[in-house]
Amino acid sequence: MKRLILVGALSLIPTINALAADIAAGEKKAAVCLACHGKDGHSVIRTYPNLAGQHPEYLIDALKGYRDGARTNPIMVPMAKALSDEDMQNIAAYFAQFK
């Protein structure tokens, strides 16, 4: 029973982190993202992924991957290098709110 409670509590950590994000700050930082990923994260260019409704953790991991060199893309790498961890969390929360 204790293990089940622990697993349940640990599963809430990403949700708590997303709630702590500043969506308004994420919206401001995400303004440059809209050129390729579309309004509210719905891309109009088939080769660019939709960001709307993605899990915040996925978006954060992707951005960190571009920033830290685990992912390569000539457009995304310079964009991500300019972001702090807090910026990434805020941007991820902003796009995650859309469906």
C-alpha positions in Angstrom: 0.0 0.0 0.0 2.8 2.4 0.9 4.4 1.7 -2.5 1.2 2.5 -4.3 0.9 5.8 -2.5 4.5 6.7 -3.3 4.0 5.9 -7.0 0.9 8.0 -7.0 2.6 10.9 -5.3 5.6 10.8 -7.7 3.3 10.8 -10.7 2.0 14.2 -9.6 5.5 15.9 -9.7 5.3 16.8 -13.4 1.8 18.2 -12.9 3.0 20.3 -10.0 5.9 21.6 -12.0 3.6 22.6 -14.9 1.4 24.4 -12.5 4.4 26.3 -11.2 5.2 27.6 -14.6 4.4 31.2 -15.7 2.1 30.8 -18.7 2.1 34.5 -19.4 5.9 34.6 -19.5 5.8 31.5 -21.7 3.5 33.2 -24.1 5.9 36.1 -24.4 8.9 33.9 -25.0 6.9 31.7 -27.4 6.1 34.6 -29.8 9.1 33.7 -31.9 7.9 30.0 -32.0 4.6 31.0 -33.7 6.3 31.8 -37.0 7.0 28.1 -37.6 4.8 26.3 -35.2 1.7 28.4 -35.8 -0.8 30.2 -33.6 -1.4 28.4 -30.4 1.1 25.7 -31.4 -0.9 24.5 -34.5 1.6 24.4 -37.3 0.5 25.3 -40.8 3.7 23.9 -42.3 3.6 20.1 -42.5 7.3 19.7 -41.7 7.1 21.5 -38.4 5.5 19.7 -35.5 2.4 20.9 -33.7 3.3 22.0 -30.1 -0.3 22.4 -28.9 -1.3 19.9 -26.3 2.1 18.3 -26.0 3.2 17.1 -22.5 5.3 19.9 -20.9 8.0 17.3 -20.0 8.3 16.3 -23.6 8.7 19.9 -24.8 11.2 20.7 -22.1 13.3 17.6 -22.9 13.2 18.5 -26.6 14.3 22.1 -26.0 17.1 20.9 -23.6 18.2 18.4 -26.2 18.6 21.2 -28.8 20.3 23.5 -26.3 22.7 20.8 -25.0 23.5 19.1 -28.3 21.6 15.8 -28.0 19.3 17.0 -30.8 20.4 18.8 -33.9 18.5 21.2 -36.1 19.9 24.3 -37.7 16.8 26.4 -36.7 16.1 25.0 -33.3 19.6 24.9 -31.8 20.2 28.6 -31.8 16.7 29.2 -30.5 17.1 26.8 -27.6 20.6 28.0 -26.7 19.0 31.4 -25.8 16.5 29.8 -23.3 17.0 29.2 -19.6 15.5 26.2 -17.9 12.8 28.5 -16.5 12.0 29.8 -20.0 11.6 26.3 -21.3 9.3 25.4 -18.5 7.2 28.4 -19.2 7.0 27.9 -22.9 6.1 24.2 -22.4 3.3 25.1 -20.1 2.1 27.7 -22.6 1.8 25.2 -25.5 0.6 22.4 -23.3 -2.6 24.3 -22.4 -3.9 24.1 -26.0 -5.7 21.2 -27.6 
